[in-house]
Amino acid sequence: MSTPGAAAGAASPPAASDALPASLRLKFSGLDFASPIVLLSGCVGFGEEYTRIEGFSNRDAGAVVLKGTTREPRLGNPPHRVYETPAGMLNAIGLQNPGVDQVVRGILPQLDFSETRFIANVCGSTIEEYVEVTRRFDESRIDAMEINISCPNVKEGGVAFGNFPDMSARVVAACRRVTRKPLITKLSPNQTDIRENARRCIEAGSDALAVINTIMGMAIDVRTRRPVIGNVQGGLSGPAIKPIALLKVRQVYEVAHPHGIPIIGQGGIASAGDALEFLIAGATAVGVGTALFYVARDDRQHRERDEEGPERERPGAEPVAQEFEVPQLPRPRHRPARPRPRRRYPCRAP
């Protein structure tokens, strides 16, 4: 499939960090990425917050996805919005943002586009709103757009689009008509068949797919007997969803690979070993959010998994996205059911 955004990207690629080996660089939907690391939407605000942290540089990331943006400003959901679970986190922020005009006029000019690629996260409660936000970002310096058809923490709008292939395709097709920049469709795991949704989005003009968004969940305060999250339900992220995310990436890969459509694999990545699992499953790049919230500790398991990863700086290394042979998923074998032997129980005396 052609890549409409290839000709519409930034004039020159960002300068890669000196700390990153050349073998990590890759092409993603016509854009040059310094590494396969993509900082996820909602985890780094609008891209400038983390640059205030000493030792952090956007140059280490292939791309940064900005916070979800709507046509009009939104205040978000009532508290509580975030709740930590034993193996992850529930969130229901509600797409709090200042609106697309303020993002384009007030926030984008503050970003250093020489450091990395910046991807807008487009949200809407109607197809018309998706189109307006996409058109506004198309006129800006943004490098690409992620169409958020699957956000689970909005009371109306995105969740309905992302759960149905027909509606997903309509949103993507409408956005495709108003921009030539790369479009990345963010797929929801909260649906019956993610393969069909991926196929329809590709046919509608999506240049890439992000797999997966958060999984719907809730938590109860046993003292009050009420939901902890003010919006009742929220999106579950973190290590708890990684096995599910890996399977979804592999399933989408079966549909996307024949068309040359790249995948951003995401969901519970907390270590380099986690990232490698997604690349082996079929992802071209990896979306990192969990690791940004991860509390550093003496974690022997994570250290051992990182040490097991392949050497990254060996001479003549191929780009990281081309190093792995994606395993085939086993096909289910349908066997006739065998009759179970009847159990004989000793008779009890009356």
N, C-alpha and C positions, 0 to 999 in steps of 0.2 A: 504494500500500500504506500502511496506517496506521502510525503511529509510536508504539508502546507506550511508548517511553521519554520521550515529550514531556512527559507529565504527571508523570514521576518524576524529572526532573532537579533540579538545585539550585534553591533558592528564588529566587535572584537571580543574574543573569549577572555574570561577573567584570568588574571595571573595566578598560577598555582602556588601553593605554599611550598617553601623550600624543604619543609619536613616531610612532604609527600613524595613517594617514588613515582616516576613517570608511568610505571606499570598500572597505576590505579586510575589513570585517565581513561575516559570513554566518551563515546557519542551517544546521546540520548535524544531521540526525536529531533535530530538535526542540530542539537546544542552540544557544545563541548563542556563536559563535566570534569573538574579536577580530580574527583574521586566519586565512588558509587554511593557516598553518604548523602542522604537528603534529610534535612531537619524538618520535622513534620509540623503541619499547621496546628496552631493552638499551643504549641510547646515553646515557641520562641517569640511570641507576640507578633509584632510586625517587622521583625528582623533586626531591629537595632538594640533590643534589650540586652542580649547576651554579649554584645560587643563591649559592654561596660565592665565585664568580668575580666580580671587580670589573667592573662594567659590564653584567653579564648580568641579565636580568629575565624571569621566566616570563610577564609581561604581554605580551611581544612574540609569544608563541605562542598560537594558538587553542586548543591542547590539548597535554598531555604524557601520553604512554603510559608507564606504569610498567613496571618489569622483570617478566619472566615469573614468575608465582606458581603454585605447586602446593599441594596439600593439606598435605603433610608437608615439612619442611625438606630441601633437597638441597645436597650439597657440590659438585656439578658434575663435569665430566670431568677426567681426569688431564691434566697439561701434556704438550706445549705446547697452549695453547688458541687462540692468535691468531698469524697469520702474514701478513705483508704481501706482496702480489703486485704485479706491475708496474702493474696498473691497478685495484687493489682490495685486499680483505682477506678472508682465510679465518678463520672463527671456529667454535669448537666448545666453548662455555662449559658447556653441559649444564644450563642452567636453575638455576644456583646461586641459592638464595633461602632466606629463613628460614621459609617456610611462611605460609599465608594468615592464620592467627590472629595471628602476630607482625606481619604487614604491617598488618592492620586495627587491632590494639590499639596497636602501638608506632610505626608509621611514618605512617599516614594522619593522626593528630592533629597531626603536626609540619608538615603541608603547609598552605599558605595558599590556601584555596579561593576567596579573593577575587581572586587573581591570574589564574587560568586554569582551564580544565577539566582534570580528571585522569581518565584512562582506565586501568582495570586490565587487565592482560594475563593471561587465564585459561588455564592449561595443565593437562594431565592425561594419564595413561597408560591410563585407562579412562573410559567415559562417566560412570560413577558419580562419579569424581573430578572431572571437569569440572563436574558438577551441584553437588557439595558446595562447590567453590571459588566458583562463580557465586552460590549461595545466600548464602554468607558475605559476599561483596562487595555483594550486594543489600541487606544489612542495614547497610551502611556509608554514608559520605558520598560515595563514588565516583560520578562523573557518568555513566559508561558503561563497558562492558566489551568488550574485544577478545578474541574466541575464537581461541586459537592452535592451529588444527588442522593447521598446516603446518610447524611448526618442524623444520628438517632436522638439528639438532645433538643429538638425543636418540636413544639407542640403541633405545628402544622407545616406542610410544605415538603421539605426535603425527604423526610422519611417515606412519604407516599410515592414520590418519584422513584427513589432508589430501589424500592422493593418490587417493582413491576417492570419487566423488560421493555414493554411498549412505551411506557412513560419515560423510562430512562433514555430510550432512543430518541424520543421527541425532543427532550431537553438538549441532548448532544447535537442533534441535527440543527436545531434552532440556533445554538451558539456557534456552530460551525459556519453558518451562513454569514456571520458578522465579523469573523476574524480569520486571519491566516496564520496566527501564532499557534504554537503547539497546544493542543488540548489534551489534558490528562483526566480521565474519568475515574473518580474515587468510588469503588464498588463496596456495597454493603454485604456483610455476611448474613444479615437477617432476611434471607430470602430462600426460596425453594431450590432454585438452580442457578448458581452463580455463573456457570458456563454459558447458559443461554443469554443472560444479561450482558456478559462480556462480548459475546458474538454480536448482539444487536447494537451495542455501543460502538464496536469497531465498524460495522456497516454504516452507522450514522455519521462517521467521520472522526472518531476518537483516535488520536495519534499515540496514546499510551494509556495504561491502566494502573491505578494504585490499589493494591490489595493487601489488607482489608481495612475498613473502618472499624470502629469499636462495636462490641456486641452488647445488645440491650440487657440490662440487669437492674436489680434493686437491692436495697438493704433495709432491714427493720431494726428500729430501736426497741428492744424488748421491754425497756422501762416505760416508755410512752405508748408502746404498741402502735407506732406510726412509722411511715417510711422516713429514713434519714435524709434523703434527697428532697429538697423542697418541691421539685418537679415530679416527685414520686419515683420516676425511673431515670436511668442515666446510661451512659455508654461505658462499658467495662473495657479497660486497657490493661497492659502490663503482662508479666510472664504467664499469667493464667491463660491468656488467649493465644500464646505462641503456637502450640500444636495445631490449633484450628487454622490460624493464619497460614502456616506452612502448607497444609493440605489445600486450602483455597488457592494459594499461589500456584501450586502444582496443577490444580484443575484448570485454572485460567490459562496457564502456560500451554496446555493442550489446544486451546482455541486460538490464542494470540500468536504463538510461534509461527504457524504456517503463513501468517500475514506480515511477519516481521514487526509485530507490535511489542515494544518493550514494556516491562512490568516493574513498578516500584513495590517491592515486598516489604510489608510492615505489620507490626503487631507483637509487642513484647520483647523487642530487641534490647538486651541489657549488656551484651558483651560482644567481642569480636567473633567468638564462636557462634553466637546466635546469628550474626550477620552472614557468616559463611553458610549456615544452614539454608538461609533464604536464597542465596546465590546458587547453591547446588539444586534447590527446588525449582529454579527457573527464573528467578528475578534478575533483572539487569542492574538495578540499583536497590538500595535498602533505605527505608524510611525509619529514622531514629527518633523516638520520643521517650520511651521508658528509661533509657540510659541517662537522659537529662534530669530525671527525677530520682535516679538511683543513688542511694546513700552509700558512699564508699566504705567498705568494711573488709575485714580479713576473710574473704570468701574463697576458700580453697577450690571449690568446684569451678567457679568462673576462671580462676587462674589456670587450672589444669586444662580446661576446655580451650582457652586462648592459646596455651602452649602447644596444643595438638593441631592448630591451624597450619596450613602450608606456608612456607617461607615466602615473604612478600617482596624481598629485594634481591632475588637471585638474578644473575646476569641474563639478559635476553628474555625476561619474563613477558608473556603475552598480557594484553589487557585483562583485568581481573574478571570481567564479565564473560570472557571467552575461555576461561581456564577449566570450566567444569562441564562434565557430561551429565545432563539432567536425567535422573533415573526414571524408568517407566513405572507407572502405577500398575500394580497387579490387577488383572481383570477378574471379577468375581466368577466363580465356577458354581453353576447350579447343579446340585446333586439331588437325586430323589431321596426323599425322607425314608429313613429306615424304621421299620416298626420297632417300638420299644418292647422289650420283654415284660410280661406282666409279673408284678411282684406278688409273691405268695406269703401271706402272713399266717402264723400259727393261730389256730382257733383258741379262744380263751374259754376256760370253763365257766359255766354260769355261776 
